[in-house]
């Protein structure tokens, strides 16, 4: 489904049940390619994703046209939903032929790397070094196919900025946010002038700050330092004290959060490229959104995923072919154009389809160039151990309790400490 056609109602329904997208075995031109001799073309593959990977009906139909293999895409609403399903069924039955795994729980998945089929040797070297290294197990097997990375920028409503007396030109907006302190100052000023929230979500700021740390909840040997790490306490304090007062919501992905993109309830978002398709899909008629080539303190990566092939699947060889095809440079470039998912391969990043891409929805912003600049600004790859997702999700819940007025800052922190100490 094209991201611009995506609607909030479809995403909410997908939280409870996935949406099957069955693709006909024909190309966009109506011609059908000869089936691939290496793989049984009679099989029908399932592909499990979440949010929007840019795998539109038309894109997947190209694979069908080339191979004769039909694909059914099951799209979960959120990464959390996909994670719950993945670990419940991994090594058993019920997983798709190809499964998407999000970076925040990817290290958790790597503990069970023997339950997914290795990537063929001839594909090694395709991805960014750090992306590939993270997917290589102790036996030297590359076990996952990198999809995208998430270099962060700032998405903002130029019309709302103007109305609040702020610059709307993207170059001038970029100069507003050299540091987190500057970001919070602009946000507080906007709230004072307009009486409306500045940023969409307090926990998106937590994500942004934590993703700039070398070590968050676990050391590289996976020893747990979550409650003792002063950087985590500082991140929590910053978000509660400075982000909560300027945020519309505690977290993202709620029905109200989606509706707010079109309603103008907030003016800015911390914005990895994959968010572009979500915004455009939820607010297709809004003309004010733009993208600034900036991020507080320089750069940060939020998100980025992998595809894996369960080793006990019924169609492993065909599934490997699909995962290969979805992550080759040409297809990564097409997925970027479809949904803003920024490629994890150098060859794809250097493609003219990426470097020269401008997004008409975001006021013709050069989002390809901005993605490259933001990727080059990333200096830290936060270590995310096997329990990262659980620790971070619990800390987000602590922020939410404060936002909702259920607990004060210290009580919520202490409850988080008690909770994670039991993990």
N, C-alpha and C positions, 0 to 999 in steps of 0.2 A: 504494500500500500504506500503510495507516494506520501511523503511527510506533509506536504501542503494540503493533502486531502484528509489528513488525520483529524479526528475530532475527539473532544474530551469524552463524549459518551462512549466511543469505541474503546478508549483506553481504560475507562472505569470498568466497563464490562469485562475487559480482558483481565482485570485483577482477580476475578472469580473464575473465569474460564478463558482459555486461549482462543485466538481467532485463527481458523484454518484458512489458508490461502492456497487453493489448488490451482496450479498453473498448467495451462494447455501446452502440448508439445509442439509449439510453433513459434517462429520468430516474429519480430514486429512487422516484417514485410510480408508475412503470410507464407513464406517458404519453409520447408522442413528439411533439416540436415540429415545426412545418413547417420544411423546410430553408431556409436563408438564401438569398435570391435573388441576392445579390451574389457569392457564392462557390460554386464547383462542389461540391455536397455528396457527390459520388461519390469525392472524394479521401480518402485516409487519411494523416494527418500523423504524423510521428515527432517526438518530443520527447526530447532528451538532457539528463539532469540528473545529479547526484551527491549523495551523502549523502541528506538528506531535505528537500525543498523544500515539503512539505505538500501536494503534488499527488496526493491519494489517488485511488483508482479512482472513488469516488463524486463527487469534485469534478470530475474530467475528464469523467465521464459527463454532468454538467450542460452542459458545452460541446457534447457530442455531441447532447444533447437539443435545445439551442437552435439548432444549425446543421446537424445531420445529418452532421457530419464526425466520423469516428472518429479516435482518437488512440492511438498506441502509444508508451509511455514506456520509454526505455532508461536505466537508472539505473546509473552507474558507482559503485564503492565510495568513491572519494576524488576530491578536486579534482585531485590529481596525475595520476590515470588519465585524467580528462576532458581535462586540458590536453594530455597527450601525444597523445591521439586528435584533438583539435581542430586543433592546429598541423600534424599530419601530413597532414590532409585538407583544410584550409582552402584555397579557391580551386581545388581539384581535384574530387574526388567522394567520396561516402561519408559526408558529414556528415548529421545529422538536419535536418529542416525548421526546427526551432527548437533552438538550442543554448544551454545555460547556461554562463556564463563567470564565474569567481570573481574577486573584487576584487584578489587578490594577483597575478594575471596578466592583469588587464583592460587595463592600460596597454600591455602587450606586444601584446595583441590590437588596440589602437587604432592601431598602426602599419600595420595592414592594413584600416583602416576602409572602404576602397573595395571590399572583398570581401564586405561585409555590406550588406543593404538598409536604407536610412534609415527611421527611424520616421516615420510620417505627421505632417505639420505640426500637425494639430489635437490631437495628444496632448502637445505641448510644454507645460510648465508643470504637468504632473501630479505630478512627483516633487519631493523636497527639492532645493533649488537646487544644493547641492554634488554630489548624486548625478547630476543631469542634466548639470551642467557637465562632469563627468568623462567623460561619454559623448558629448560634442559635439566633432566633429573640426575641423580647421583651416578647413574650408569652411563651418562653421556647421551641419553636418548632425548631428542627434541620431541615433545609430546603434544604440542599445541601450535595452532596456526594463528599468528597475530593478525588482528583486524585493524583497530585504530588506536590512536593515542589521544590524549585530551589536553593540549596546551591551552591554558586559560587566557581569555581576554575579558573585556567588559561589554556586555550588551546593554543598551540604554535607549530610552524613549527620547529622541531629540526634541519632540514637541513639548514634552513635559519638562525637560531641562530648560528650554527657552522660557516657558511660562513661569518658571521659578527663578529666572534671572541668571541661569547658568549657560555657558556656551553650549551650542549644539553641534558645531563642527567637530568631526571625529578627531582631528589632530589636536584641537584645543582641549577636548574632553580627555584625551590621553594624558595631557599634562596635569590634570587634576589629581591623578592617583599614583604618585610615586611611592607612597608608603601607606601602611594600614592606618596610621594616625591621620593622614590627609584624607583617606577614604572616609573615615568615620566623621571627620570634621565637615566634609561636603554633605554627607548624609544627614547629620544633625541640623545643618543649615537648611537643607531641603525640607525636612520635617517641620522645622520652625516656621518656614515661609508658607508652606502649603497645607499643613495639618494632615498630610498623608505620609504613609511609609515610603522610605527611599529604596530599600532593597527588598527582594522578594522573600528571603528566608534567612533566619539567623543561623541555621545549621549548614547552609551553603558556605557561610563565612567560616564556620568551624572546619569544614572540609578544606577550604582554601588555605587556612592557617596551618593545619596539621600536615597538609601535603607539601609544606615548605620545610618540614623538619627532617633531619637525617634519620632520627630514631623517634618513634612515637610510643608504641605500647610494648614492643619486644625488641631486644637486641638482635643482632644478626645471627647469634647462636640460638635464637628463639627463647632465651631467658626473659621472663616477664618483668618489665619495669614500669608498667602502666601507671600505677598509683604513686610511684616515687619520682617519676620524670617531671622535673620542674617546668619543662617546656609544655607539657600537657596541661598542667595546672594553669600556666600563664595563658594558654590558648583558651581554656574554659573561662577564665576570668575576663579576658578580652571580649569574648563573644557575649557573655551574660551582661557585662557592664556597658558595652558599646554597640554591639550588633543587635541585641534584643530590642533596644529602644527605637531603632530605625527600621525594623523589619515588619513586613506584613504578616508573615507566618513563621512558626517555629521551623517547620520542615517543608519539603516539597512533595509533589505528586498527589496532593489531595484534590478533590473536585473543585474546591474554591480556588486553590492555587492555579489550576489550569484556566479557570474562567477569568482570573485576574489579568492574565496576559493580554486579553482583549479589552478588559474593562478599565485599564489604566490605574489600577489600585497602587501600583508601585512603578518606579522609574528606572530601575537598574537591576542587573543580574550578573553574578560571576558566571562566566559563559565559556565553557569548552566548545569546540566546534560542533560536537554532536548535539548540543542544545539548540543550535540554529534551526534544525528541522522541527524540533518540538515547538519552538516559539511560532514559527511560520505556520505550522499545522493548527495551532490553537487560536491564533489571531490572524487569519488569512486576509482580513480586510483592513487591518491596522497599517497605516503608512508611516508611523513615527519611529519604528525600531531601527537601530544602527549598531555598529560594532566599533569599539575603540581598541587600538593596538596598544594595550596597556594592561598591567596587573600590579597590584601593590607589592612592593619589595622585589619587583623584577619579573618573576615567572613562577609558574606552578602547573603541575599536571593533575587533572581530575578525570579519572576514568580511562577508558581504553580496555579492550576486551580481547578474548581469544576464542577460537573454535576448537573443540576437541571431538574425537570420534570414539565413543565407547567401544572397548575391545570386544565386548560380548554382543555387539549389534548384529543384526541379521544381514546387513549389507555393507560390511566394513570397507571393502575395496571401492565400491561405488561412492560411499560416504567420504572416503579420503579424496576421491576425485573432485567431489563437490567442495570440500573444504579448501583444497588446492585452488580451484577455480575462483572461489569467493575471495581469496586473499592474494591472488596474483596482482601485479602492479596495475594492469588495465582495469580490472574490476574494482580494486580499491579506489582508483581515481573516479570511476563512475559512482560508487557508493558515496564518495565525498560530495559530488555534485548533487546527488539525490537528497542527502540528509546532513551534510557537513561533517561526517565522520572522517577525521583527519588521518591520512594513511600512515601506517607504521613501517613503510618501506621507502628507502631512499629513492629508488627508481620511480615509484609512484609520486613521491613528493616533488620530484623534478619534472614531472609531466606538465606539459602546457595546459592540460585540463585543470590542473591544480594551481600552478603558479600564476596563470592568467585569469583565474576564476573570479568573477564579481557576482555578488548575490543581489539580484534586483529587489528582493523583499527587504533587505537591510540597507536601503537607500544606495544600492549599487556599491556597497562596501567591498573592497578587494579582500575577501575573506580567505582566499588561498594564500596571498602574500602575508596577511595578518597571522594565519596559522603557522606559517614557516617562521616568522619573526618571534612569535610566542614560544614556539618549540625551541628555538635557539636561545631563548632567555631562561630556560629551565636549567638550574644549577644543581638541584637536589632531586634524587629519586628516593622518596621515603621508603624505608624498609617496612614491608608489610608481611608479618609472620602469619602462622596458621590461625592465630586467634584475633588478628587485626579486625576483621569484620565484626566479631562479637563485642570486642572492647569499644570500638568506635560507635557501633549502633547503640550501645548502652550509654555512652557519653552524649550522643545526640538526644537520647531520651531524657537525660538529666537536664539538658538545655531546654527541652520542651516543657518539662515540669515547671521550670522557672518562668518560661514565657507564658504558660497557661495560668500562672499564679497558684499552682498547687503546692509548691515548696519554695522556700527562700534559697539563695545561692549556696550557702554553706550546708544546709540540710540535704539539698539535692546532690551536691558533691560527695558528701559523706555516704549517702545511699549508693552512689555509683561505686565508691571504693569498696563498700561491703559486697555489692553485687559482683564486681569483677574479681574480687578475691576468691569467689566461689567457683569461678570458671576453671 
